[in-house]
Amino acid sequence: MLNPFQRACADVYGGGDFAHVQNVEEAREAGDTLFAFLMIELASTEGCDSAEEAVRRLDMAIADIQGLAEALQRGGRPAR
């Protein structure tokens, strides 16, 4: 069973292509590893118990992805 944050993720991610997902195992089986990652990060069992915590986790994931994209644009080198 999904919590409200996971339900929102399933309903919105990929333009709603994953709205049928009902649990984390189905998210893993969907074949989109970023979607599965988000569903795990937003799980109550992982400590995601408020909208603020859900947003914090999403913000962290966004920052990590942006940092990687910037590093790749620099040829894979870390920022100085």
N, C-alpha and C positions, 0 to 999 in steps of 0.2 A: 504494500500500500504506500502511496506517495504522500509526502507532506505537501502543504500548499506551495512551497518554493519549487519543489520538484515538479508538481503539477503544472505550474506556470512555465517552467523550462520545457517540459514535454509539449505543452500546447503552443508555445511560441517558436522554439528552436526549429530551424529549417523550414520556416513558413508553415509550421503545423504538421509537417510530415511525420512527426513522432507522437502526435496526440493520442495515438492508440496505446502507447506504452503505459503499463500499470505498475511496474516495479523495476528495481535496479537490474535484476537479471534480464528482463526484456530489453532494458536500455543497453546492456552489454551485447546482447544478441542482435541489436539493430544494425551493427556494423559501422557506426560512426563513433570513433574513439573519443572525439572531443565532447560529443553529446554524453557518452557514458561517463567521462570524467566529471562533467558538470553535474550530472545526476548523483554521482557519488559525493562530490563536494557539498551538495545541497541536502544531503541526507541527515535526518534527525540522529541517526546512529553515529554520525560523524561530528555531532555537536552543533549542527546548524539548527538553531532553535528560535530564531527571530528574523524578521525582514532585514534588520540592520546587519546581522551576521551574514545573511545570504548576500547582501550587497557588498559587504566587506570582502567576502570570498571571491565574488565575481570581479571586483576591482583588483584584487591581487592577481587573479588569472589574467586579466587584461594587461596589467603592468608587466607581467612575466612574458606574455606573448609580444607585446610592443618592444620590450627590451631585446628579445631574440630577433625580431624583424630588423631593428636598428643595428644590431651586431652583424647580421647577415649583409646588410647594406654596406657596412664597413669592411666587408671581407671576412666576417667571422671573428673579428677582434672585439674584446671587451671595451667598454667606454673608459676613458681616462678622466 
